Amino acid sequence: MRVQIWHSPQLNEWRWSLYTKTYAPKGDSHQQTGSRKEIREAMNDVATTIEHLIELREKGGDSEGINI
């Protein structure tokens, strides 16, 4: 799993992207992105996304409806 977090000065937002093959719900790869004004909110979104992907993998589900 690869997670990248950076600050966009032009938008004054913390941006993040997540890419994984291991935890891809349908077995290929999964990518998700997001942004927040506050770094703590961006970090929470990343953590929530990872937890959700782990739960889906354990249940054998798919990524339909992942929306943070």
Backbone hydrogen bonds, N-H to C=O, Kabsch-Sander energy under -0.5 kcal/mol:
donor,donor_aa,acceptor,acceptor_aa,energy
2,R,19,Y,-3.2
4,Q,17,S,-2.6
6,W,15,R,-2.4
8,S,13,E,-3.3
12,N,8,S,-1.7
13,E,8,S,-1.4
14,W,36,R,-3.7
15,R,6,W,-3.4
15,R,13,E,-0.6
16,W,34,G,-2.6
17,S,4,Q,-2.1
18,L,32,Q,-2.8
19,Y,2,R,-2.6
20,T,30,H,-2.3
24,A,21,K,-1.1
27,G,24,A,-1.6
30,H,20,T,-2.6
32,Q,18,L,-2.3
34,G,16,W,-2.1
36,R,14,W,-2.4
42,A,38,E,-1.9
43,M,39,I,-2.6
44,N,40,R,-2.2
45,D,41,E,-2.1
46,V,42,A,-2.1
47,A,43,M,-2.5
48,T,44,N,-2.7
49,T,45,D,-2.3
50,I,46,V,-2.5
51,E,47,A,-2.6
52,H,48,T,-2.3
53,L,49,T,-2.4
54,I,50,I,-2.3
55,E,51,E,-2.4
56,L,52,H,-2.6
57,R,53,L,-2.2
58,E,54,I,-2.3
59,K,55,E,-1.9
60,G,56,L,-1.2
61,G,56,L,-2.4
66,I,63,S,-2.0
67,N,65,G,-0.6
